[in-house]
Amino acid sequence: MSAPSQDSGAHGLGTLARRPLGRWWRRQSPARQDRLATLAPLASVLLFLAAIISAFWYLRNEEIERETETVKRDAEIAQQQIRLRLIEDQEQLVRLAREFATRELDPAEFSQQAGSLSSDRPEITRLSWLGADQRPRARFESAGERDDGAPRAGARPPGAELREALRSESDWAFIAARDLRQPMYSRPFKDRNGTLVFQVHVPMLARGHFAGALVADYSIDVLMRHFVPSEVTRRHAVAVIDEHHAVLASTVTPMPGRAQQRASIVHEVPLAPAANGLLLRATGYRTSVGLIGNALFWLVVALSILTVWMLLGTWRHMRRRGQIQDALVQETNFRRAMENSMLTGMRAIDREGRVTYVNPAFCAMTGFTEAELIGRLPPYPYWPHDRVDENHRLLQQQLQGRSPAGGIEVKVARKNGSLFDARMYVSPLVDARGHQTGWMTSMTNITEAKRIRDQLSASHERFTTVLEGLEAAVSVLSVQQGELLFANRSYRLWFGADARGHGLLASGSANQPPQAELEDVDGYSGLPAQELAGLGTDPREIYAPALDKWFDVRSRYLQWTDGRLAQMLIATDVTARRRAEELAAQQAEKAQVSSRLITMGEMASSVAHELNQPLTAINNYCNGMVSRVKSSSIDNEGLIAALQKTARQAERAGQIIHRIRAFVKKSEPQRVPAHAKDIVEDAVELASIEMRRRNVQIHHYVAQRLPVLKCDPILIEQVLLNLLKNAAEAIDSASLPAARRHIELRVVPRHTPDEGGVIEFAVTDMGPGLPEEVIARLYEAFFSTKAEGMGIGLSLCRSIIESHRGRIKAQNLYNGPNVSGCRFAFTLPVETTARIEETPLAPSSDGTAPDAGSSTAAKTSS
């Protein structure tokens, strides 16, 4: 009774489990149901393939573990066999060494006992008896290793390199056996016969003293052949390797010329008891090829891949069909939207001229509907009535494929009867199979563009008329080709239609090629023409010798109508202005010379008084010498001293005349490098004559390390002399006391935001100053506060300073509300990088020289 109840319970649970699954399946969309129905078999196939791969992988790991244990066991068996043999040999060698050390043996007895030992031990190829000094006393070689005088096959002659290797390995083992008093094994090396061997050095001790060593050479190859069990070599390959993992001997001989396959299982153990870096390596290979050679596995894999490929192909095919349908709908909608939004009218006709397609833009241009145009044959309703024959001729050209590539300009009639200008382009209409089925025509309304073109043409004519009427020469030259692109009437009148005139104006030389000045721009320096089109150059004045004219030339780069880079020049005739400027410069130069002459004329009495002193001294010296010579009361030394004093006074008078002559001499203004100190000293020396007459003192200061000036020193000296003379006259005319009868001249560097680096010359007096209305008109020509003055002194001073790119100004000095003096200052620009060492200090009034390193003012009293 219990069994039916259990079956009914299980059936009920299955029904409950299937109901939620069915409800979930019905809730899915048909597309998702198709996708799940495709992916479910794919997932089951992948799970089955994963189970098969896991099972084979487990079996493969089991096989590798078993093979690894076998390789390890065989390596240990081979190690044990060789170890036992080496220990047994070592015991025999120790016994022989003890016997040889306790009693004296001759070489014959040594060979007899060594032969008996070597007959049963083929691994020992050579026995040597070495003394305490490492010299061989006796040696025995096995029959296979004896040297009969002929080289063995594959053996090398014992060269220097081999002898060095033998000596180094043997020496190391011999020294270790001597020091440790126990058998020592050497590292492997090749002996004279080319055999890989290693040595064991057994020390020979006699009464506790080292008496030598018994050396046995072991052949590594013989050890491998005789003492590795055959059941091991049948299963695995066993090899002896050194510390660098190089194979020294192996139970398997590799095939020549073929790379040895790398073993998948390797086990290494030391070659005991040698302890000389040699290892026993046992290698094993899996006996089966695993998954690759299993036919059942590959059959399952092939069937699974085929099933997966078919399922994926079906899924991709369904997906591609859906994508193609979506793309087709999008492409159709896009083409329809593009046709409806195009502003260019499109029309298609077949090979007979029948209209097969028009887009909405074409219908909007003509005013006809699509139904009124499709299927129509010539004449078309949008043809003007008075141009039917002309349009027929153009249509025949289109049907014959002879339409111009640049399009055809036609008149088109709208449905309401109005006309507009259009340009039509015709191209063949080819279907998907490459067959021409008709002609496609695109039509653009050019009514507005044609109107603008006509306006531009009229504007160009007006602009050309204006350029032709200019008094200035206008020319445009191509930068690359050197071709004259445009020249107005004035240019042609002066230079003709030749590009050399443009080159003359651009470079200032008639012999230079027109494009030579533009070589740096010829390659555009990597920039497009638009970047250079806005660049211009500063105006220049060029002289044309052939025309005897001066031109003010302005140039700029522009992009010509065809995209080429071009240079435009505008040259204005400024010959009249240049000649007026030259005349004004000559007049200014004459005024400067006149001003210097007037200054010297005003100082004539002072100069005469200054010259009278040395001339009077010369007269007195000469009269005194004549009187003493007549009375024979002078010797040669006294005569020479008197003549030297006379010569100094004459030299002083000559210097005064030379300096005045250099000051008033007429010469061309020239800018030369000059030192402010020299200019100041010359001006002070000239002014001192007037200062002494008026009882006025001059104190001057020149700062250290002033830059070099680029100026005309005579003109700057004239300005300083004029300012000093005016200051002395102001002090003298005001009858000031002695405490205020002095003038200060200071020369110091300045730096202002407007002028930059300058040198300032300042003349300060303690006079009554100037009224404000006089300061405002101080530099006007012919304005003077003196009754006999001409009013050109300060005006010339201002012109001289401004011609040197400097500035001059005057200001009163105040002590509270009262005027305590006046200060005239002017500046000259300098190059701040050019410096010189200045000696700023002049001798003081007491004749002593102040400290050269001091920053105080250097004063000179007059």
Stockholm file with secondary structure:
# STOCKHOLM 1.0

chainA/1-862         MSAPSQDSGAHGLGTLARRPLGRWWRRQSPARQDRLATLAPLASVLLFLAAIISAFWYLRNEEIERETETVKRDAEIAQQQIRLRLIEDQEQLVRLAREFATRELDPAEFSQQAGSLSSDRPEITRLSWLGADQRPRARFESAGERDDGAPRAGARPPGAELREALRSESDWAFIAARDLRQPMYSRPFKDRNGTLVFQVHVPMLARGHFAGALVADYSIDVLMRHFVPSEVTRRHAVAVIDEHHAVLASTVTPMPGRAQQRASIVHEVPLAPAANGLLLRATGYRTSVGLIGNALFWLVVALSILTVWMLLGTWRHMRRRGQIQDALVQETNFRRAMENSMLTGMRAIDREGRVTYVNPAFCAMTGFTEAELIGRLPPYPYWPHDRVDENHRLLQQQLQGRSPAGGIEVKVARKNGSLFDARMYVSPLVDARGHQTGWMTSMTNITEAKRIRDQLSASHERFTTVLEGLEAAVSVLSVQQGELLFANRSYRLWFGADARGHGLLASGSANQPPQAELEDVDGYSGLPAQELAGLGTDPREIYAPALDKWFDVRSRYLQWTDGRLAQMLIATDVTARRRAEELAAQQAEKAQVSSRLITMGEMASSVAHELNQPLTAINNYCNGMVSRVKSSSIDNEGLIAALQKTARQAERAGQIIHRIRAFVKKSEPQRVPAHAKDIVEDAVELASIEMRRRNVQIHHYVAQRLPVLKCDPILIEQVLLNLLKNAAEAIDSASLPAARRHIELRVVPRHTPDEGGVIEFAVTDMGPGLPEEVIARLYEAFFSTKAEGMGIGLSLCRSIIESHRGRIKAQNLYNGPNVSGCRFAFTLPVETTARIEETPLAPSSDGTAPDAGSSTAAKTSS
#=GR chainA/1-862 SS CHHHHHHHHHHHHHHHHHHHHHHHHHHSCHHHHHHHHHHHHHHHHHHHHHHHHHHHHHHHHHHHHHHHHHHHHHHHHHHHHHHHHHHHHHHHHHHHHHHHHHSCCCHHHHHHHHHHHHHSCTTEEEEEEEETTSCEEEEEECTTTCCCSSCCTTCCCCCHHHHHHHHHHHHHHHHHHHHHCSCEECCCEECTTSCEEEEEEEEEEETTEEEEEEEEEEEHHHHHHHHSCHHHHHHSEEEEECTTCCEEEESSCCCTTSCCCCCSEEEEEECTTTCSSCEEEEEECCSSCTTTTCHHHHHHHHHHHHHHHHHHHHHHHHHHHHHHHHHHHHHHHHHHHHHHHCSSEEEEEETTSCEEEECHHHHHHHCCCHHHHTTCCSSCTTSCGGGHHHHHHHHHHHHTTCCCTTCEEEEEECTTSCEEEEEEEEEEEECTTSCEEEEEEEEEECHHHHHHHHHHHHHHHHHHHHHHHCSSEEEEEETTTCCEEEECHHHHHHHTTCTHHHHHHHHSCTTSCTTGGGHHHHTGGGCCHHHHHTCBCCCEEEEETTTTEEEEEEEEEEECTTSCEEEEEEEEECHHHHHHHHHHHHHHHHHHHHHHHHHHHHTHHHHHHHHHHHHHHHHHHHHHHHHHHHTTCCCHHHHHHHHHHHHHHHHHHHHHHHHHHHHHCCCCCCCEEECHHHHHHHHHHHHHHHHHHHTCEEEEEECSSCBCEEECHHHHHHHHHHHHHHHHHHHHHTTCCGGGCEEEEEEEEEEETTTEEEEEEEEEECSCCCCHHHHHTTTSTTCCSSSSCCSCHHHHHHHHHHHTTCEEEEEEEEETTEEEEEEEEEEEECCTTCBCCCCCCCCCTTSCCCCTTCCSCCCCCC
#=GC SS_cons         CHHHHHHHHHHHHHHHHHHHHHHHHHHSCHHHHHHHHHHHHHHHHHHHHHHHHHHHHHHHHHHHHHHHHHHHHHHHHHHHHHHHHHHHHHHHHHHHHHHHHHSCCCHHHHHHHHHHHHHSCTTEEEEEEEETTSCEEEEEECTTTCCCSSCCTTCCCCCHHHHHHHHHHHHHHHHHHHHHCSCEECCCEECTTSCEEEEEEEEEEETTEEEEEEEEEEEHHHHHHHHSCHHHHHHSEEEEECTTCCEEEESSCCCTTSCCCCCSEEEEEECTTTCSSCEEEEEECCSSCTTTTCHHHHHHHHHHHHHHHHHHHHHHHHHHHHHHHHHHHHHHHHHHHHHHHCSSEEEEEETTSCEEEECHHHHHHHCCCHHHHTTCCSSCTTSCGGGHHHHHHHHHHHHTTCCCTTCEEEEEECTTSCEEEEEEEEEEEECTTSCEEEEEEEEEECHHHHHHHHHHHHHHHHHHHHHHHCSSEEEEEETTTCCEEEECHHHHHHHTTCTHHHHHHHHSCTTSCTTGGGHHHHTGGGCCHHHHHTCBCCCEEEEETTTTEEEEEEEEEEECTTSCEEEEEEEEECHHHHHHHHHHHHHHHHHHHHHHHHHHHHTHHHHHHHHHHHHHHHHHHHHHHHHHHHTTCCCHHHHHHHHHHHHHHHHHHHHHHHHHHHHHCCCCCCCEEECHHHHHHHHHHHHHHHHHHHTCEEEEEECSSCBCEEECHHHHHHHHHHHHHHHHHHHHHTTCCGGGCEEEEEEEEEEETTTEEEEEEEEEECSCCCCHHHHHTTTSTTCCSSSSCCSCHHHHHHHHHHHTTCEEEEEEEEETTEEEEEEEEEEEECCTTCBCCCCCCCCCTTSCCCCTTCCSCCCCCC
//
